Amino acid sequence: MLQDERSTKPETDGQLSAAIRSIRAGEARAALAPLLEILALSPRNDTARYALAAAQLKSGNPAAALGEFEMLLDQEPAHDGAAYGRGLALVALGERQAALCVFRHLTKPGPLASRAWASIADITPHEADRQQALHAAADMLKGHCGLSGAVEDRRAAAEALLAARRPQEAGALLMSCRGPVSGAPMPDRLLARAWYHQGCFEAAFIEASRLLANTCADPAVPNPRPAFLPEKAVSVLVEILEVLAEAGVTAFLAAGTLLGFRRSHGPLAHDRDIDIGVIRNPDGGPDIAAILRTHDSILLPRITRPGDRYFGLQHRGVGVDIFLHDTAGQHLTCGFSDTEGDIQWRFTGFAVDHAVLGGRRWPVPGMPERYLAETYGHGWKVPDREFASAVSSPALYRTDAHARGYYAALRARAALIDGDTDKAGALIRQSPVALPVPASRRREPS
């Protein structure tokens, strides 16, 4: 958001610049007090007011942010940044129709047009409208990067193309960034994703393994991620199950979430997300995308489509994975996509049952011990925080070895960046295709 940094009085320049840096560094709360001080002295300082509104929005106070954005628009009606911020605040307050009107006004040619189209895609209730918005954002960014030639613009366009499910164009655009330079080009996670979404699993694996080989993380100085809080995860799990139940969908605890509740009465402390399963009807329903998108506080990733087998999202800071299971003879299968060779698991068929776990009655797969043994092996009762279901689950079915290696490489790299070299090493060993030893694990010559 903070792109409007107009000149201010010299005595407040340093204070204002420091506040804006705090906001950009993810420390929006730290910027609130100094910005209020500046505005107390200079009430018409539009840069400070814009920064204050942004800080309030990022601090989780959309009502206050909305008031500041509207005050700024009263002072300066042509301030597109404030108008876009007003739209974001309305979204956070659950007023999506009002926000859509704001974003549609901003789709006229201008620096925020592609963002406005993307925001329309996030909240419109109509799938055709969503598709149009995603393609409009992608086309606009692609056209812009063709003019600017800047690498960061090409990457933004590639992200938008992937969201529009145009991975071939995204890959071609990213490959063009490399150009005729000396030496091997630096590996690119976005390019690895583009290969993966095309179903080119070997190319995706090669790019991911090059990323891993070039990762140099210091275990003593980890790069912290938001902590997975089991109590908060349970709250989100209950909320999502209730949203699905209200739509007539019977869901159940799946994968690592079921494992955690069965083994220790709650989510695994070292987990990354919660796992929910749904058995798909013969007609292809339920429409999970439509159900979740009608909820005012849930935002699905832009790449999500009706009919997908897998829905991954972030809700209230907790990752949520929803897997749709299809009946195949005496078995149930679930996976990331319908692409041949993509990650997929197969289980002995079951009906949804209920069990009291952690003091609460939960929907679970019938014969849950059998399901867990098929997913994690017969030693599922013994904790193994280095196990990766997408890499080495016994239930993996008709999955390309390079697709498994791709996930092993990316997750090993994430573990290295977090400073967890033991987990990284375990993931490297689990890969069915040999992975390189990353730079941070190589022994220096004596």
C-alpha positions as CSV (number, residue, x, y, z in Angstrom):
1,M,0.0,0.0,0.0
2,L,2.5,2.6,1.1
3,Q,3.4,4.1,-2.3
4,D,2.4,7.7,-1.6
5,E,5.3,9.4,0.2
6,R,4.8,13.1,-0.5
7,S,7.0,15.8,1.0
8,T,6.5,16.8,4.6
9,K,7.8,19.4,6.9
10,P,11.5,18.9,7.6
11,E,11.1,18.5,11.3
12,T,8.8,15.5,10.8
13,D,10.6,13.9,7.8
14,G,12.7,11.6,9.9
15,Q,9.9,10.5,12.2
16,L,7.6,9.9,9.3
17,S,10.2,7.9,7.3
18,A,10.9,5.8,10.4
19,A,7.2,5.0,10.8
20,I,6.8,4.0,7.2
21,R,9.8,1.7,7.5
22,S,8.2,0.1,10.5
23,I,5.0,-0.6,8.6
24,R,6.9,-2.1,5.7
25,A,8.9,-4.3,8.1
26,G,5.7,-5.7,9.5
27,E,5.8,-3.7,12.7
28,A,2.7,-1.6,12.1
29,R,1.8,-1.1,15.8
30,A,5.1,0.6,16.4
31,A,4.2,3.2,13.9
32,L,0.9,4.3,15.4
33,A,2.1,6.6,18.2
34,P,4.6,8.6,16.1
35,L,2.1,9.0,13.3
36,L,-0.5,10.3,15.7
37,E,2.0,12.8,17.1
38,I,2.8,14.0,13.6
39,L,-0.9,14.5,12.8
40,A,-1.5,16.3,16.1
41,L,0.9,18.9,14.9
42,S,0.0,18.8,11.2
43,P,-3.6,17.5,10.7
44,R,-3.5,18.0,6.9
45,N,-0.3,15.9,6.4
46,D,-1.8,13.5,3.9
47,T,1.3,11.3,3.8
48,A,1.1,10.8,7.6
49,R,-2.6,10.2,7.5
50,Y,-2.3,7.6,4.7
51,A,0.5,5.9,6.7
52,L,-1.7,5.9,9.8
53,A,-4.6,4.4,8.0
54,A,-2.3,1.7,6.6
55,A,-0.8,1.0,10.0
56,Q,-4.3,0.7,11.6
57,L,-5.4,-1.7,8.9
58,K,-2.3,-3.9,9.3
59,S,-2.7,-3.8,13.1
60,G,-6.2,-5.3,12.8
61,N,-8.3,-2.2,13.3
62,P,-10.1,-1.8,10.0
63,A,-12.8,0.5,11.4
64,A,-10.2,3.0,12.5
65,A,-8.4,2.6,9.2
66,L,-11.6,3.2,7.3
67,G,-12.2,6.5,9.1
68,E,-8.7,7.7,8.3
69,F,-8.9,6.7,4.6
70,E,-12.3,8.5,4.3
71,M,-10.9,11.6,6.0
72,L,-8.0,11.6,3.6
73,L,-10.4,11.2,0.6
74,D,-12.4,14.2,1.9
75,Q,-9.1,16.2,1.7
76,E,-8.0,14.7,-1.6
77,P,-10.7,12.9,-3.6
78,A,-8.3,11.8,-6.3
79,H,-6.1,9.8,-3.9
80,D,-6.3,6.3,-5.4
81,G,-4.1,4.8,-2.7
82,A,-6.6,5.9,-0.1
83,A,-9.5,4.7,-2.2
84,Y,-7.9,1.3,-2.5
85,G,-7.1,1.2,1.2
86,R,-10.8,2.1,1.9
87,G,-11.8,-1.0,-0.2
88,L,-9.4,-3.2,1.8
89,A,-10.9,-1.9,5.1
90,L,-14.4,-2.6,3.9
91,V,-13.4,-6.1,3.0
92,A,-12.0,-6.6,6.5
93,L,-15.3,-5.3,8.0
94,G,-17.3,-7.8,5.9
95,E,-18.8,-5.2,3.6
96,R,-17.8,-6.9,0.4
97,Q,-20.4,-5.3,-1.9
98,A,-19.3,-1.8,-0.9
99,A,-15.7,-2.9,-1.4
100,L,-16.5,-4.3,-4.9
101,C,-17.8,-0.9,-5.9
102,V,-14.6,0.8,-4.7
103,F,-12.4,-1.7,-6.6
104,R,-14.4,-1.5,-9.8
105,H,-13.9,2.3,-9.8
106,L,-10.1,1.7,-9.6
107,T,-9.9,-0.7,-12.6
108,K,-9.6,2.3,-14.9
109,P,-6.0,2.7,-16.3
110,G,-3.7,3.6,-13.4
111,P,-1.0,2.2,-11.1
112,L,-3.5,0.4,-8.9
113,A,-5.7,-1.1,-11.6
114,S,-4.1,-4.6,-11.5
115,R,-4.5,-4.7,-7.7
116,A,-8.1,-3.6,-8.0
117,W,-8.8,-6.5,-10.5
118,A,-7.1,-8.9,-8.1
119,S,-9.1,-7.7,-5.2
120,I,-12.3,-8.1,-7.2
121,A,-11.3,-11.7,-7.8
122,D,-10.8,-12.2,-4.1
123,I,-14.3,-11.2,-3.1
124,T,-16.8,-11.4,-5.9
125,P,-19.5,-14.0,-5.4
126,H,-19.7,-14.8,-9.2
127,E,-17.2,-17.3,-10.7
128,A,-17.4,-15.8,-14.2
129,D,-16.6,-12.3,-12.7
130,R,-13.7,-13.9,-10.8
131,Q,-12.2,-15.4,-13.9
132,Q,-12.5,-12.2,-15.8
133,A,-10.8,-10.3,-13.0
134,L,-7.9,-12.8,-12.7
135,H,-7.2,-12.7,-16.4
136,A,-7.5,-8.9,-16.5
137,A,-5.0,-8.5,-13.7
138,A,-2.6,-11.0,-15.4
139,D,-2.9,-9.4,-18.8
140,M,-2.4,-5.9,-17.4
141,L,0.7,-7.0,-15.4
142,K,2.1,-8.9,-18.4
143,G,1.7,-5.9,-20.7
144,H,3.3,-3.6,-18.1
145,C,6.4,-5.8,-17.6
146,G,6.8,-6.0,-21.4
147,L,7.3,-2.3,-21.4
148,S,9.4,-1.9,-18.2
149,G,11.5,-5.0,-18.6
150,A,12.1,-5.0,-14.8
151,V,12.6,-8.5,-13.2
152,E,10.3,-7.6,-10.3
153,D,7.6,-6.7,-12.7
154,R,8.0,-10.0,-14.6
155,R,7.7,-11.9,-11.3
156,A,4.6,-10.1,-10.4
157,A,3.1,-10.9,-13.8
158,A,4.1,-14.5,-13.4
159,E,2.3,-14.7,-10.0
160,A,-0.8,-13.3,-11.6
161,L,-0.5,-15.7,-14.5
162,L,-0.3,-18.7,-12.1
163,A,-3.3,-17.4,-10.3
164,A,-5.1,-17.3,-13.6
165,R,-4.0,-20.9,-14.3
166,R,-1.7,-19.9,-17.2
167,P,1.5,-21.6,-16.0
168,Q,3.0,-22.0,-19.5
169,E,2.9,-18.2,-19.9
170,A,4.3,-17.7,-16.4
171,G,7.1,-20.1,-17.1
172,A,8.0,-18.5,-20.4
173,L,8.0,-15.1,-18.7
174,L,10.3,-16.2,-15.9
175,M,12.7,-18.0,-18.3
176,S,13.0,-14.7,-20.2
177,C,14.2,-13.1,-17.0
178,R,17.4,-15.2,-17.1
179,G,18.6,-14.0,-20.4
180,P,22.1,-14.6,-21.9
181,V,24.2,-14.1,-18.7
182,S,27.4,-15.8,-17.8
183,G,27.3,-18.7,-15.5
184,A,24.3,-20.6,-14.3
185,P,21.2,-18.5,-13.6
186,M,20.0,-18.4,-10.0
187,P,17.2,-20.9,-9.3
188,D,13.7,-19.6,-8.9
189,R,10.9,-21.0,-6.7
190,L,8.3,-19.3,-8.9
191,L,9.6,-21.0,-12.0
192,A,9.6,-24.4,-10.1
193,R,5.9,-23.7,-9.4
194,A,5.2,-22.9,-13.0
195,W,6.8,-26.2,-14.1
196,Y,4.8,-28.1,-11.4
197,H,1.5,-26.6,-12.4
198,Q,2.1,-27.6,-16.0
199,G,2.6,-31.2,-14.8
200,C,6.3,-31.1,-15.8
201,F,7.3,-32.7,-12.5
202,E,10.9,-33.5,-13.5
203,A,11.6,-29.9,-14.5
204,A,9.9,-28.7,-11.3
205,F,12.1,-31.1,-9.3
206,I,15.3,-29.9,-11.0
207,E,14.5,-26.3,-10.2
208,A,13.5,-27.1,-6.6
209,S,16.7,-29.2,-6.1
210,R,18.8,-26.2,-7.4
211,L,17.0,-24.0,-4.9
212,L,17.9,-26.4,-2.1
213,A,21.5,-26.7,-3.3
214,N,21.8,-22.9,-3.1
215,T,20.3,-22.5,0.3
216,C,22.8,-21.3,2.9
217,A,21.0,-20.9,6.2
218,D,22.7,-20.6,9.6
219,P,21.0,-22.9,12.1
220,A,22.0,-20.5,14.9
221,V,20.0,-17.7,13.3
222,P,16.7,-19.2,12.2
223,N,14.2,-17.3,10.0
224,P,11.1,-17.6,12.3
225,R,7.7,-18.4,10.8
226,P,4.4,-17.6,12.6
227,A,4.1,-20.2,15.4
228,F,1.6,-23.0,15.0
229,L,-0.6,-22.6,18.1
230,P,-2.6,-25.8,18.8
231,E,-5.4,-24.0,20.7
232,K,-5.9,-21.5,18.0
233,A,-5.8,-24.3,15.4
234,V,-8.6,-26.1,17.3
235,S,-10.7,-22.9,17.2
236,V,-10.3,-22.6,13.4
237,L,-10.9,-26.3,12.9
238,V,-14.3,-26.0,14.8
239,E,-15.2,-22.9,12.8
240,I,-14.4,-24.4,9.4
241,L,-16.3,-27.7,10.3
242,E,-19.3,-25.6,11.3
243,V,-19.2,-23.6,8.0
244,L,-19.2,-26.8,6.1
245,A,-21.9,-28.4,8.3
246,E,-24.2,-25.4,7.8
247,A,-23.9,-26.0,4.0
248,G,-24.8,-29.7,4.5
249,V,-21.3,-31.0,4.1
250,T,-20.1,-33.9,6.3
251,A,-16.3,-33.4,6.9
252,F,-13.9,-35.3,9.1
253,L,-10.5,-35.0,10.7
254,A,-7.9,-36.2,8.3
255,A,-4.1,-36.8,8.0
256,G,-2.0,-35.1,10.6
257,T,-4.9,-33.5,12.5
258,L,-6.5,-36.9,13.1
259,L,-3.0,-38.3,14.0
260,G,-2.6,-35.6,16.6
261,F,-6.0,-36.0,18.2
262,R,-5.7,-39.8,18.2
263,R,-2.2,-39.7,19.7
264,S,-2.2,-36.7,21.9
265,H,-5.8,-35.3,22.1
266,G,-5.1,-32.3,20.0
267,P,-3.2,-31.0,16.9
268,L,0.5,-31.9,16.7
269,A,2.6,-29.1,18.3
270,H,5.0,-29.2,15.4
271,D,2.4,-29.2,12.6
272,R,2.0,-26.6,10.0
273,D,-1.8,-26.7,9.4
274,I,-5.0,-28.5,10.1
275,D,-6.3,-31.2,7.7
276,I,-10.0,-31.8,6.9
277,G,-11.4,-34.5,4.6
278,V,-14.7,-34.5,2.6
279,I,-16.1,-37.4,0.6
280,R,-17.1,-36.2,-2.8
281,N,-20.5,-37.0,-4.3
282,P,-20.8,-38.9,-7.6
283,D,-22.0,-35.7,-9.2
284,G,-18.8,-33.9,-8.2
285,G,-20.2,-31.9,-5.2
286,P,-20.1,-30.4,-2.8
287,D,-18.9,-27.1,-4.2
288,I,-16.3,-26.3,-1.4
289,A,-15.2,-23.1,-3.3
290,A,-18.7,-21.6,-3.3
291,I,-19.3,-22.5,0.3
292,L,-16.2,-20.9,1.6
293,R,-16.4,-17.9,-0.6
294,T,-19.8,-17.0,0.8
295,H,-18.2,-16.6,4.3
296,D,-17.4,-12.9,4.9
297,S,-14.1,-13.6,6.7
298,I,-12.7,-16.4,4.5
299,L,-10.4,-15.6,1.5
300,L,-9.4,-18.5,-0.8
301,P,-6.2,-18.3,-2.8
302,R,-6.7,-16.8,-6.2
303,I,-5.7,-20.0,-8.0
304,T,-8.6,-21.9,-6.4
305,R,-11.4,-23.1,-8.6
306,P,-14.7,-24.9,-8.2
307,G,-14.2,-28.7,-8.7
308,D,-10.7,-28.8,-7.3
309,R,-9.7,-31.8,-5.3
310,Y,-7.7,-29.8,-2.7
311,F,-8.3,-26.4,-1.1
312,G,-5.5,-24.8,0.9
313,L,-6.0,-21.5,2.7
314,Q,-5.0,-19.3,5.6
315,H,-7.7,-18.4,8.1
316,R,-7.0,-16.3,11.1
317,G,-3.4,-17.1,10.8
318,V,-3.9,-20.9,10.7
319,G,-3.3,-23.0,7.6
320,V,-6.2,-25.1,6.5
321,D,-6.0,-28.0,4.1
322,I,-9.3,-29.5,2.8
323,F,-9.0,-32.8,0.7
324,L,-11.9,-34.1,-1.3
325,H,-12.0,-37.9,-1.4
326,D,-13.3,-39.8,-4.5
327,T,-14.7,-43.3,-4.4
328,A,-12.8,-45.7,-6.6
329,G,-14.1,-49.2,-6.2
330,Q,-13.3,-50.3,-2.7
331,H,-11.0,-47.3,-2.1
332,L,-11.1,-43.6,-1.5
333,T,-8.5,-41.4,-3.2
334,C,-7.6,-37.8,-2.6
335,G,-4.8,-35.6,-3.9
336,F,-3.6,-32.1,-4.9
337,S,-5.0,-32.1,-8.5
338,D,-6.3,-34.2,-11.3
339,T,-3.0,-34.0,-13.1
340,E,-1.6,-37.5,-13.8
341,G,1.3,-38.1,-11.5
342,D,0.5,-35.4,-9.0
343,I,0.5,-36.2,-5.3
344,Q,-2.3,-38.6,-4.5
345,W,-3.2,-41.0,-1.7
346,R,-5.4,-44.1,-1.7
347,F,-7.1,-45.5,1.4
348,T,-9.4,-48.5,2.1
349,G,-13.0,-47.2,1.8
350,F,-14.7,-45.9,4.9
351,A,-17.8,-44.0,6.1
352,V,-17.6,-41.0,8.4
353,D,-17.9,-41.9,12.1
354,H,-17.5,-39.9,15.3
355,A,-15.2,-40.2,18.3
356,V,-14.5,-38.3,21.5
357,L,-11.0,-37.0,21.3
358,G,-9.5,-34.3,23.5
359,G,-12.8,-33.9,25.4
360,R,-14.8,-33.1,22.2
361,R,-16.9,-35.2,19.8
362,W,-15.3,-35.1,16.3
363,P,-16.2,-36.6,12.9
364,V,-13.5,-39.1,11.9
365,P,-12.9,-41.8,9.3
366,G,-14.5,-45.1,10.2
367,M,-11.8,-47.5,11.6
368,P,-9.4,-44.6,12.2
369,E,-6.5,-46.8,13.3
370,R,-6.5,-48.5,9.9
371,Y,-6.6,-45.1,8.1
372,L,-3.7,-43.9,10.2
373,A,-1.7,-47.1,9.5
374,E,-2.3,-46.7,5.8
375,T,-1.2,-43.1,5.9
376,Y,1.8,-43.2,8.2
377,G,2.7,-46.9,8.5
378,H,2.1,-49.3,11.4
379,G,4.4,-47.3,13.6
380,W,2.0,-44.2,13.6
381,K,1.8,-44.2,17.4
382,V,5.4,-43.3,17.7
383,P,6.1,-39.5,17.1
384,D,8.1,-38.8,14.0
385,R,8.2,-35.0,13.3
386,E,10.4,-35.5,10.2
387,F,7.8,-37.7,8.4
388,A,6.4,-36.0,5.2
389,S,3.1,-37.5,3.9
390,A,3.6,-36.0,0.4
391,V,7.0,-37.6,0.2
392,S,6.9,-41.0,1.8
393,S,3.4,-42.0,2.9
394,P,2.6,-45.7,2.3
395,A,-0.7,-44.5,0.9
396,L,0.8,-42.6,-2.0
397,Y,-0.8,-43.9,-5.2
398,R,0.3,-43.4,-8.9
399,T,2.4,-40.5,-7.9
400,D,5.4,-39.4,-10.0
401,A,8.7,-39.8,-8.1
402,H,9.8,-36.3,-9.2
403,A,6.6,-34.8,-7.7
404,R,7.5,-36.4,-4.4
405,G,11.1,-35.2,-4.8
406,Y,9.8,-31.6,-5.5
407,Y,8.1,-31.5,-2.2
408,A,11.0,-33.1,-0.4
409,A,13.3,-30.4,-1.8
410,L,11.1,-27.4,-1.0
411,R,10.3,-28.6,2.5
412,A,13.9,-29.4,3.2
413,R,14.8,-25.9,2.0
414,A,12.1,-24.4,4.3
415,A,13.5,-26.4,7.2
416,L,17.0,-25.2,6.5
417,I,15.8,-21.6,6.4
418,D,14.1,-22.2,9.8
419,G,17.5,-23.5,11.1
420,D,16.3,-27.1,11.4
421,T,19.1,-29.0,9.7
422,D,18.0,-32.4,11.1
423,K,14.6,-32.2,9.6
424,A,16.1,-31.0,6.3
425,G,18.4,-34.0,6.3
426,A,15.5,-36.4,6.9
427,L,13.5,-34.9,4.1
428,I,16.5,-35.2,1.7
429,R,16.8,-38.9,2.7
430,Q,13.1,-39.5,2.1
431,S,13.2,-38.2,-1.4
432,P,12.8,-41.0,-4.0
433,V,15.0,-39.0,-6.4
434,A,18.5,-38.1,-5.2
435,L,18.7,-34.5,-3.9
436,P,21.9,-32.4,-3.6
437,V,23.5,-31.6,-0.3
438,P,22.7,-28.0,0.4
439,A,25.5,-25.5,0.8
440,S,24.7,-25.0,4.5
441,R,25.3,-28.7,5.2
442,R,28.5,-29.2,3.2
443,R,31.7,-29.8,5.2
444,E,34.3,-27.2,4.6
445,P,37.6,-28.7,3.4
446,S,40.1,-29.0,6.3
